[in-house]
Amino acid sequence: MTRTVLKLRPRDYWRIGEHESWFSDMAANGLHLKKMGIHFAKFAKAEPKKMRYRIDVSINKKMSQDQIQLYAENGWHYVTSFNNFHVFSSPEELDAPELHTDPAEQSYTLQDFDRKLVKNAVTVAVSTIILVGLLLSTWFLFKTPILLLVKWDIVQQTILAIFCVYLAYNSIQASSSIRVLRQNLLEGKPINHRAPWKKYYKIRNLIAFGFIALVGLSAAIPFAQLYKMETNNLPETNNALPIVRLADIEDDSNLIQDKSSYSHDNIDWENSYSYYWSPLAPIQYDTYEQGLISDKQWHDKSGDYTPSIQTQVYQLSIPSLSDKLIEDLTKKYHHFNHEPLIEKTHPDLDQLIVQEEVDMKQIFASKGNRVMYVQYYGYAEIDAIVDNVVEKISVKIED
């Protein structure tokens, strides 16, 4: 039984001379080409033999039987095809005449294929430009790149865009290489059938493996995020979560949770906390709490006093991102309000920025690799909120 061996083939199919040289070297080591695939070549293991290989290019993916028969009569036996490339072999001792003895004539066999590659390159390049343009508009429209990275909202699309740029580069390079090959043939320069392939083979496959790993990682991370993500109802009594609670700042024994009329999957979304994960922020909390003090009114007499608070917590894997993350958070949430942001110093925080209106307060704080954002609606003093931020930003979080 003939044993078959798979080998990762050279990535750039248009490098004809290098492929021919690779096939010959494999045959000299006892591996004889049987089939070519997108990424791998299949070889039959047999006795080492000195073989010559030639690749003929046609506009059609299948070569006619008449052409195959003509080449066979001249000592060249059909082996396999991949895309528009057809491989023939002949024992070296047979000294079979070349498939194409006139380089200028051979250049014309590449004419239709050249046009096809140009068309493909233009299509891929235009599509890539549109994709990259849409991606860049997302980056610059929201103006919060670090926040997008931390939440991993746009990383996968960025990796996909990089991969598309790589494919576009390959398409353009293929078209350019065939155009150069045609020009060389027209000038009477034949293909170098023993072109060196080893160094380029290793470099290109290393790049290909890198992109495969990158794309695979980008595809796996969203599944990891979904697996780790969870949302639960916020307990009425205090808990160990690293968040500021209404009970911590309202100081009113009549405070109760104001249950939402909207719930889904048994979750009260106005009194809930969600846990998220990403490589840049492996621990993230996003919480909402709505309170009710029925014997107290809003100052404008619009109804019962219903304070609310939202807390976002990020524990970063790269502490140096903290300042940039706070900068992005202020860009995202400041434009909803009219009062200026005020940067303050605090002995227990690396950075503290506050914004205060009559019934609304915002706090942006960081310490080490921890960043916290608090948005509060109610009449509690801002100092009480800051004191709780200082306390909760240091709470140990179990992953």
C-alpha positions in Angstrom: 0.0 0.0 0.0 1.4 3.4 -1.0 2.0 5.7 1.9 0.9 9.3 1.4 2.5 12.4 3.0 1.0 15.8 3.4 3.2 18.9 3.1 2.3 22.5 3.6 2.8 23.9 0.1 4.5 27.3 -0.8 1.9 30.0 -0.2 2.3 32.0 -3.4 0.9 29.9 -6.2 2.1 32.3 -8.9 5.8 31.7 -8.1 6.0 29.0 -10.8 9.7 28.3 -10.8 9.8 27.9 -7.0 7.0 25.4 -7.1 8.7 23.4 -9.9 11.9 23.4 -7.9 10.1 22.3 -4.7 8.4 19.4 -6.5 11.8 18.2 -7.9 13.5 18.4 -4.5 10.6 16.4 -2.9 10.9 13.7 -5.5 14.7 13.5 -4.9 13.8 12.8 -1.3 11.3 10.0 -2.2 8.1 12.2 -2.1 6.3 12.2 -5.5 3.6 14.8 -6.0 0.1 13.4 -6.4 -2.3 16.2 -5.6 -2.3 19.9 -4.8 -4.8 21.6 -2.4 -5.4 25.1 -1.1 -2.9 24.7 1.7 -1.3 21.3 1.4 0.3 19.1 -1.3 -0.2 15.3 -1.2 2.9 13.2 -2.0 3.3 9.4 -2.5 6.3 8.0 -0.6 8.5 5.9 -2.9 12.1 5.5 -4.0 13.9 8.8 -4.5 14.1 9.8 -8.1 15.4 12.7 -10.1 12.3 14.3 -11.7 11.6 17.4 -13.6 8.3 19.3 -13.1 6.7 21.9 -15.2 3.6 24.0 -14.6 1.4 25.1 -17.4 -1.0 27.9 -16.9 -4.4 28.2 -18.6 -7.5 30.3 -18.2 -9.5 27.1 -17.5 -9.2 25.1 -14.4 -9.4 21.9 -16.4 -6.9 21.2 -19.2 -8.2 19.5 -22.3 -7.4 15.8 -22.9 -6.0 16.7 -26.3 -3.4 19.0 -24.6 -2.6 16.4 -22.0 -2.1 13.8 -24.7 0.1 16.1 -26.7 2.4 16.7 -23.7 2.5 13.0 -22.9 3.7 12.2 -26.4 6.7 14.5 -25.7 7.5 12.8 -22.4 5.5 14.9 -19.9 2.9 13.1 -17.9 0.0 14.9 -16.3 0.1 14.9 -12.4 -2.5 17.3 -11.0 -4.0 20.7 -11.2 -4.7 23.5 -8.7 -6.7 26.6 -9.7 -5.4 27.4 -13.2 -2.0 25.7 -12.8 -1.5 22.2 -14.3 1.5 20.2 -13.2 3.4 17.8 -15.4 6.4 15.5 -14.6 9.1 13.7 -16.5 12.1 11.6 -15.4 15.3 13.6 -15.6 17.1 10.9 -17.6 14.4 11.1 -20.3 15.5 14.7 -21.1 12.1 15.5 -22.5 11.8 18.8 -24.5 10.4 21.8 -22.7 6.6 22.3 -22.8 7.4 25.8 -24.2 10.5 26.3 -26.2 9.8 30.0 -27.0 9.5 32.2 -23.9 7.8 35.0 -26.0 5.1 32.5 -27.1 4.7 31.2 -23.6 4.0 34.7 -22.4 0.8 34.8 -24.5 -0.5 31.7 -22.7 -0.5 33.9 -19.6 -2.4 36.8 -21.1 -6.0 35.7 -20.2 -4.8 34.6 -16.7 -3.1 38.0 -16.3 -6.4 39.8 -17.0 -8.3 37.6 -14.6 -5.8 38.3 -11.8 -6.0 42.1 -12.4 -9.8 41.9 -12.2 -9.6 39.9 -8.9 -7.0 42.3 -7.5 -9.2 45.3 -8.2 -12.3 43.7 -6.7 -10.5 42.6 -3.5 -8.7 45.9 -3.1 -11.9 48.0 -3.5 -13.8 45.7 -1.1 -10.9 46.0 1.4 -10.8 49.8 1.1 -14.6 49.9 1.9 -14.2 47.6 4.9 -11.3 49.5 6.3 -13.1 52.8 5.7 -16.1 51.6 7.7 -13.8 50.3 10.5 -11.9 53.6 10.7 -15.2 55.6 10.8 -16.2 53.5 13.8 -12.8 54.2 15.5 -12.9 57.9 14.9 -16.7 58.5 15.2 -16.9 57.4 18.8 -13.4 58.7 19.7 -13.1 56.2 22.4 -10.6 53.6 21.1 -9.3 52.4 24.5 -12.9 51.8 25.7 -13.7 49.9 22.5 -10.5 47.8 23.0 -11.2 47.1 26.6 -14.7 46.0 25.9 -13.4 44.1 22.9 -16.2 45.5 20.8 -14.1 46.3 17.8 -11.0 44.1 18.1 -12.5 41.2 16.1 -13.5 43.5 13.2 -10.0 45.1 13.3 -8.3 41.7 13.0 -10.7 40.8 10.2 -9.8 44.1 8.4 -6.0 43.3 8.8 -6.6 39.9 7.4 -8.5 41.4 4.4 -5.6 43.8 3.8 -3.3 40.8 3.8 -5.5 39.1 1.2 -5.7 42.2 -0.9 -1.9 42.5 -0.8 -1.6 38.9 -1.9 -4.0 39.5 -4.8 -2.1 42.6 -5.9 1.2 40.8 -5.6 -0.1 37.9 -7.6 -1.3 40.2 -10.4 2.0 42.1 -10.4 4.1 38.9 -10.4 2.3 37.4 -13.3 2.7 40.7 -15.2 6.4 40.8 -14.5 6.7 37.1 -15.5 5.0 37.9 -18.8 7.3 40.8 -19.5 10.4 38.7 -18.8 9.1 36.0 -21.1 8.5 38.5 -23.8 12.1 39.7 -23.4 13.2 36.1 -24.0 14.0 35.3 -20.4 12.7 31.7 -19.6 11.4 30.7 -16.2 14.0 29.5 -13.8 12.8 25.9 -13.1 15.4 25.5 -10.3 14.6 28.7 -8.5 15.5 28.6 -4.8 12.4 28.2 -2.6 13.5 27.2 1.0 14.0 30.7 2.6 10.9 32.2 1.1 8.9 29.1 1.9 9.7 29.4 5.6 9.0 33.1 5.8 5.7 33.0 4.0 4.4 30.0 5.9 5.4 31.7 9.2 3.4 34.7 8.2 0.5 32.5 7.1 0.5 30.6 10.5 0.6 34.0 12.3 -2.5 35.2 10.5 -4.3 31.8 11.0 -3.5 32.0 14.7 -4.6 35.6 14.9 -7.9 35.0 13.1 -8.5 31.8 15.2 -7.9 33.8 18.4 -10.3 36.5 17.3 -12.9 33.9 16.6 -12.5 32.1 19.9 -12.5 35.2 22.2 -16.2 36.1 21.6 -17.2 32.5 22.6 -15.1 33.0 25.8 -16.9 36.3 26.4 -20.3 34.7 26.0 -19.3 31.8 28.3 -18.1 34.1 31.1 -20.8 36.8 30.7 -23.6 36.7 33.3 -26.3 39.0 34.5 -28.1 38.7 37.9 -30.6 40.6 40.0 -29.0 43.0 42.4 -29.5 41.9 46.0 -31.5 44.3 48.1 -29.0 44.1 51.0 -25.4 45.0 50.5 -23.0 42.5 49.1 -19.4 41.9 48.3 -19.6 43.4 44.8 -17.1 46.3 44.2 -19.8 48.8 43.5 -21.4 51.8 45.1 -24.9 51.1 46.4 -27.7 53.5 47.0 -27.9 52.4 50.6 -24.2 53.5 51.1 -24.9 57.1 50.2 -28.6 57.8 50.8 -28.5 57.2 54.5 -32.3 56.7 54.8 -33.8 53.6 56.4 -36.9 54.0 54.2 -35.0 53.3 51.1 -36.2 50.3 49.1 -35.6 48.9 45.6 -37.9 50.4 43.1 -38.9 47.3 41.2 -39.0 47.7 37.4 -42.2 46.9 35.5 -39.9 45.6 32.8 -38.1 42.3 33.3 -36.8 39.6 31.0 -35.5 36.1 31.9 -36.5 36.9 35.5 -34.0 39.8 35.5 -35.0 43.2 36.8 -32.8 45.3 34.5 -33.1 48.4 36.6 -31.7 46.5 39.6 -29.1 44.2 38.1 -25.4 43.6 37.7 -23.6 42.1 34.8 -20.2 40.6 34.6 -18.0 40.7 31.5 -14.6 39.5 30.4 -12.1 40.5 27.8 -8.3 40.0 27.4 -7.6 43.6 28.3 -10.1 43.8 31.2 -10.6 40.2 32.5 -12.9 41.6 35.2 -15.7 44.0 34.4 -18.9 44.9 36.2 -21.8 47.0 34.9 -24.5 47.6 37.5 -27.8 49.5 37.7 -29.9 50.3 40.8 -33.2 52.2 41.2 -34.4 53.2 44.6 -37.5 54.5 46.1 -38.1 56.6 49.3 -41.9 57.0 49.3 -42.1 59.7 52.0 -39.7 62.0 50.1 -40.3 64.0 47.0 -38.2 65.4 44.2 -37.6 69.1 44.6 -39.7 69.9 41.5 -42.7 67.9 43.0 -42.7 65.5 40.1 -43.3 62.5 42.3 -41.8 60.2 44.8 -38.0 60.4 45.3 -36.4 57.6 43.1 -32.6 57.9 43.2 -30.6 55.7 40.9 -27.0 54.8 40.4 -24.9 53.1 37.7 -21.5 51.8 38.4 -18.9 50.5 35.9 -15.8 48.7 37.1 -12.8 47.6 35.0 -9.8 45.6 36.3 -7.2 46.0 33.6 -4.6 43.5 32.6 -2.4 46.5 31.5 -2.4 49.1 34.3 -1.0 51.8 32.0 -4.3 51.9 30.1 -6.1 53.3 33.2 -5.6 57.0 32.3 -6.6 56.5 28.7 -9.7 54.5 29.7 -10.8 57.3 32.1 -10.3 59.8 29.2 -12.5 57.7 27.0 -15.2 57.3 29.7 -15.3 61.1 30.1 -15.7 61.6 26.4 -18.5 59.1 26.3 -20.5 60.4 29.2 -19.7 64.1 29.6 -21.5 65.4 26.6 -24.9 64.4 28.1 -24.4 67.1 30.8 -23.7 70.8 31.0 -21.5 71.3 34.1 -17.7 71.0 33.5 -15.5 68.1 34.6 -13.3 68.9 37.5 -10.1 67.0 38.2 -9.3 66.6 41.8 -6.5 65.1 43.9 -7.2 62.4 46.4 -4.5 60.6 48.6 -6.1 57.2 48.0 -6.7 57.5 44.2 -4.4 57.9 41.2 -6.9 59.9 39.3 -10.2 61.5 40.3 -12.6 63.5 38.0 -16.0 64.7 39.1 -19.0 66.4 37.6 -21.8 67.8 39.7 -25.3 69.2 39.0 -28.2 69.7 41.4 -29.6 66.1 41.0 -26.8 64.4 39.1 -23.2 63.5 39.9 -20.5 61.6 37.9 -17.2 60.3 39.2 -14.3 58.9 37.2 -11.6 57.3 39.3 -8.6 55.0 39.0 -6.3 53.2 41.4 -3.6 50.9 40.0 -5.2 48.7 37.4 -8.7 49.4 38.6 -11.0 52.0 37.0 -14.5 53.0 38.2 -17.2 55.2 36.8 -20.2 56.1 38.8 -23.3 58.0 37.6 -25.8 59.0 40.3 -29.2 60.7 40.1 -30.3 62.0 43.5 -29.5 64.5 46.2 -26.7 62.8 48.1 -23.5 64.8 48.6 -20.8 64.1 46.1 -18.2 63.6 48.9 -20.3 60.6 50.2 -20.1 59.1 46.7 -16.3 59.7 46.4 -15.7 58.1 49.9 -17.6 55.0 48.8 -15.6 54.9 45.5 -12.4 55.0 47.4 -13.6 52.1 49.6 -15.0 50.0 46.8 -12.2 50.5 44.3 -9.9 48.5 46.5 -12.2 45.6 47.2 -10.7 42.3 46.2 -12.4 40.8 43.3 -12.4 37.1 42.6 -12.3 36.2 38.9 
